[in-house]
């Protein structure tokens, strides 16, 4: 059962009590990410995420790491395009201690100049590592292409020129504008004392004051179709085809997820079976939808020997054409919906996944669907919905394409698509 409360300063708290477990997961969700950045400070959200682990007035970086390690728990964080999350997973007996560590990091980080300089080097190494992973890089290039000129297309890790300009002053200014009570959700899932929870959270977060009243809000983003490639000395060539997708919170996303299962969502999908299993032309091929506020993207990825690209791209296009002409059968839709429901329920069997689910939903949408409501939405997906979404998404005249690897000089990617 979900419970929601709002502290007097505007911090929202969402929680789900799960009596039969001995763990509790806590997350501090901040409504800011790379989409909130500018060309000048791109990467600062991710930089701040790193810096909150570098020490406070009470704890050194080592103390922070050891504090949760010593009780057998987990402490971590991640930055996305629209949010940043700091979280722990511990035994239920350590719930208040976990809150103490998280709040200390959140409010009392020192942002020492030496630590900033060290972490800048770490992040530049992270970017370098990413550049050496073409199978990941190609997805980032696609995002940059389809939303070129909009912060939604900015890389989460940032770029070297921007990172070199980040200092304590720019960090504190950014946090002053974005790390505000009205822009934060605290999410708790697991075994905790229902009666004590409000007072406990209020003790650590209730005294937080800010003159800035802000919640993340975004304008609709224009999807751009383009063809971009990057030469890299790799054995394989990696490609992505991107279509304009469905925004976060739109119920049509469930229909698209059902279609994705059939087209490229797993080993039994059409793309995998035909292009890898029957033709043997790729090692990896899959598709997936990404959803954001007022924006979405549907991506098809494949990695192959460069000599096979002139066969693989037309085969992908053929499968899309087949989907648009013949659709899917009633039996396929039923199987796909069962797969969706199974994956969803199994994904909620840990307290950390439940904490993520309710925290992100509250932060992004301001509301939470219960598991029963989600299952009902999946069950309601119909053949009519499927035809409508296929027609809406898979417009081959409005597709973006990116490639990373050793491309033949005379290859015409537009013609292949």
N, C-alpha and C positions, 0 to 999 in steps of 0.2 A: 504494500500500500504506500503510495506516494504522499508526502507531506511537504507543504511549502509555507515558508514564513519570510517576512521581510524585517530586517533590523531597522531601528529608527533612522539610521544614517543612509538607508537605501540598499544595503547589501542584501541580495536575495539568497535564501538558503533552501535547497531542495534535498530531501532525504528519503531513503527507502529502507525500512526495517526488514531484515531477513534473520529470523530467529534461529534457524537451523545451522548457521555457519558460525565459525569462531573468528572470522576476520572482519575488518572494517576498512573501507577505502575512502579516502578524503581527497577532494580536488578543489583547488582554487582556480576558477575559470575567469580569465580576463578577456573582454571583448576587443582585443586588438591583435593584429598580425601584420603580415607584409602588405595587405590591402589597405592598411591605414597609414602607410609610409609614403614618402616622397622620393623623387629622384636623388635628392641630396642625402637622405638618411636611410636608404634601402638597406635592410638587414638589421636595423636597430632593435626590432622586437625579439629576434632570435638572439642577438647579442645580450640583451637584458636577461633573457632566460638563462644564459650561461652565467652571467654575473651574480645572480641570486644564490648561486652555489659557492661563491668565492669567499664568503666570510661575513660575519656580522659583528656588532659590538660585543656580543656574548660568546660567539662561537667562531673558530677558525674554519676554513674550508674542510680540513681534516675532521674537526669536531662534528661538522654537519654530516659528513659521510658516515662517520663512525656511530653517530647517535642512532641512526635507523638500522645500520648493519648490526649493531650490538644487540638489538632486540629481535633480529631475524626478519626485519621488515624490508620494504622496498621504498625508495625515494627517487623520483624522476620528474621530468618535465618534457613538454614538446611545444613547438610553435607551428601554427598553421597559417593559412592565408587570412583567416578572420578571427582567430583566437589563440591564446596562449594558456597552457594549463600546467600547474604545479601540483603533484599528487604523491600520496603515500598509500601503502597497503600494509597493515600491521595486524597483530592479534587484537581482538576487541579490548583487552585489558590495557592496551597502549594507546587508545584513542586520543586521550587528552594530551599525552606526550607528543604524538604526531602533530596535533594542532599547534602545540607550542613551538615545535621546530619549523613548521611551515610558516606560521605567523612571524617568527623571528626573521626568517629569510625574506619574507615579503615586506616587512616594515623597517628592518634594521640593517640591511645590507650596506657595506661601507663604500663600495665602488672605488677602491684604492687605485691610484694611477698605475702602480706596478701590476696589479691584477688585471686591469683593463688592457695593458700592453701585452701581457702574457696571453690573455684569452683571445685577443685579436689574432695572434699567431696561430692559436689552436683553430679558430674558425677559418682562417685562410688555408690551413692544412685540410680542414673539412671540405672546403670548396675544391681544393686540388684533388682530393680523393673522389669527389663527385664527378669532376671532369674526367677522371680515369675510369668512370663507370658509364660507358655510352648507353647501356640499356636503361639507365635511370635518367641520364642527361637528355635523351631524346624527348622525354615527357615534359621536362622543364622548358625546352625549346618550343614545344607545341603550345604550352600555356602562354609563353611570351608572344608567340605569333598570333594566336586567336584573339588575345586581348592587348595587342600592342598599343602602348601609350596610356594604358589604364593600370593603376596599381595592382589590380587583380592578376596581371601578368608578371609582376615583379618576382624575382627569385626569393624564396624565404631566407636563404642563407645570406643574401645581399651580394654586393660586388666589392672588389678590393678598394676602389676609389672611395666609396661611401664608408666602408669600414675604417679606413685610415683617418676619417674625420670624426669618428665617434669618441667622445670623452665624457668625464663625469657630468659636466654641465649639460650636454645634449641628452644624456641618459635621464637625468633628473627632470629636465623640461618635458621630455616625452612621457615619462611616468606621471608627471603632474597632470598632463592632459588626458591620459588614457587609463592609468591605474587609479580609478575613482570608484567610490562605493556603488554608484548607480550602474557602473559598467562591469561589476564583478558578481559572480555566482559561486557560492560554496556548495559543493555537492558531496553528500555522504551516503554510502550504501554498505549494508552489512549489519552486524550485531552491535547495537548501542542502546543506551538507556534513553528511551523516548522522553521521559520526564526531565532529564538533566540536559539533554542536547541543546535546547535554546539558550539556557543560561551559560553553558560551556562555550558555545560559539560566540555569544555576546561578550563574554569576558575577554576574548582575544581580538574580536573584530568590531565590537560595538562602539569603541571610543575613537574609531577612525573618522576623521573629518576632512572634507574637501570643499573648496569653493566652486569646483567644476561639477556640473551635473550633466553627465553625458552617457548615452548608450550608443553603441555602434549602429550606424545606419548607412545604407549604400544606395547609389543610383544604379539603374539598369545599365548593363555593359553591352556595347556593340560587338557582335561576333564578326571576326575578320577572316575571310578565306584567303589562304596564301600557301605557297610552297617554299620551304626553306630547308637547306641542307648544310651540314658541317663536316668538312673533311677531317677524318681521323684515321690513323694507321691501326686498324683493327682487323681481326680475322673475319668477323661478321659485320654485316650492315644492319642497323636497327632503324625501324620505321614506325611512325605513328600517323594514323588518320584520325582527324578530329571533326566531330559534328556538333552543332549547337545543341546543348542538352537541356535539362529541366532544372529549375531553381529549387533550392532547399525549401521544404515545407509544402510543396505542391504534391497532391496525392497521385498525380500522373507518374511520379517517380517510381511508385510501386509497379506500375505497368511496364516502365522502362527496365526495371530490375528483372522482371519476369522475362522480357524479350532478351535481355542481355544473357541470362542463363542459357537460352537456346542458341543464340548467335555465337557467343565467344566466352561465356563465363566459366567454363570448366573443361575437363577432359572429354566429356560427352557432347560438347557443343559442336555446332556445324563447322565452324572455322577450324577447330582443332582436329576433328575427325577427317575433314577433307584435305586440308593443306599439310598437316603433319602426318596423320596416320595413313591416309591413302596415297598422297603424293610424296611424302618424305622431303618436303622442300624447306621446312623450318624446324628448329628445335623448340622454339617457344612462340606461341601465338595466343592472344587473349584479348578480351574487351572489358571495359568497365565504365560506369557513369560516375561523374564527379558533380556534386551539387553545392552551390553557394547561395548567398542571399542575392536574389534577382539575377542569377547567372547559373549556367550549367554547361557541362562538356561531356560528350560521349567519345571515348577513345578506343581505337583498335591498334594493338601493338603486335609487331612480329620481328623476330631476329633470324637472320639467314645468311648464307654465303652470298656475297655480292652478285655472283653469276645467276642467282635465282630470282633476283628482284623483278625482272621483266616477266616472270611467271606468277609470282606471288601476288603482286598488286592487282592484276586483272582477275585473279581467282577471288580475292577479297571483294572486289567490285561485283563479281558475278553472284557471290553469296548475298550481298546487299540487294542486288536486283531481284534475286529469287525470293528474298524476304518480302520485298515490296510487291511483287507480282502474285506470289502464292500464299504469302503470310505464314501462319503456323496453324497446326491442327488443334482441335479441342483437346486431344489427348496430350499433346506437347505442353499446352498451357496449364493443364491440371498438374502434370508432373513438375513443371517449373514452379508453380505456386507452392506445391508441397516442399520442394527443395528450399524455396525462400523461407517458408515458415520454420523448417527444420534448422536451417542455418541461423535464423534469428533467435530462436529459443535456446539453442545450444550456446550461442554467443552470450547469453545472459546468465550463464551458470556460474560466473565469477563475480565477486563484488566489484572488482575494478571495471569490468565491462558495463555493469549496471551504473556505477558512478559516472562513467563516461557518457552513457546514453542519456541519463536524466540531466546531467550538467550541461551538455552541449545543447540539448533541446531547449532548456530554459534560457540559456544565453542567446541562442540564435533566433528562437521563435517565441519565447515568452510563454510557452505551454509544453506540456508533456503528455504524450500518448501512452496509455497503459499497454502492457503486452497484449491484452485482449483486444484493445482498439486497433493495434498494429495488425494483428492476425485477421481481424475483420476487414481491414482495408485491403489486405492481400487477397482474401477470399472474394472480395467484390470486383476484382479485376476481371473484365469480360473480353470476349472476342472483339466487340465493338471498340472498346478502349484500346486494344492492341492495334487494330487497323489505324485508329486515329493517331496514336503515338508513332507508329512506323512511318506514316505519311509525314508527320511533323518533323521527325528527327533525321531520317535518312535521305537527305537531299544531296545527291551526288554533285550537284552544281554549286553547293555551298559547303565544301569540305576543305579543311586545312590539312597540309601534309608536311611532316618533318622527317629528316633522315640524318643519321650520324654513321660515318664509316668511310670506306674507300669506294666512292661512286665512279662509275665509268664516265669519261669526259663527254661522250656523245649521247648520254641517256637523257631522254625527255620525260621527266617525271609527270608533268601535267598531262602528257599524251597517255601515259600508262594508266593514270587515274581515270 
